[in-house]
Amino acid sequence: MRLLLIALTIVAILAASLALFVWSGVYNVAASEPHSAFVHWLFATVRDRSIAARSQSNEIHNLTDPDRVKGGIRSYQAMCRVCHGRPGEKSTPIREGLNPQPPKLDSDRTRNRADAELFWIIKNGIRMTGMPAFGKTHKDQDLWSIVAFVRHLPNMRPEEYAAMVKEAGAEEAEPGAEHQH
């Protein structure tokens, strides 16, 4: 009985400490402030384990098919480029303002992910990162085309990217053009 009382006391102290921490507002949620090393590690570990556990796929897709790669450029240009960038682009203002910062899709971090993981991320998004879930608005085949394009992206030169965007009719307007009269 005494052991149970000690355990309940410890649980009550931990719960009260957590409640005080939450209620105090001491943790800074500003996107302009980086996470502590522990919080960064915790979030990254939870994210990566969750994605690995949920992204198992037996589907085999030909991600090197040029038509599939071309099919992904239009969606990438419209939905992904603003946060993840394009070849030759250091960063965008939106990417710079996000915390955590979205990965550059030609990075080792992205290259080392399984195709099924990339598909799962694109389809389901990732909470509290700015990564939206595109599965509600796009068919799986379209999402696989984005994965194919992302796999092709690290080998692209800026000129090749620009040519593919133009060929797909996915050029963007000049910045501020939508506000001109």
Buried (B, 14 or more C-beta within 10 A) or exposed (E): EEEEEEEEEEEEEEEEEEEEEEEEEEEEEEEEEEBEEEEEEEBEEEBEEBBBEEBEEEEEBEBEEEEBBBBBBBBBBEBBBBBBBBBEEEEBEEBEEBBBBBBBBBEEEBEEBEBBBBBBBBBBBBEEBBBBBBBEEBEEEBBBBBBBBBBBBBEBEEEEBBEBBEEBEBEEEEEEEEEEE
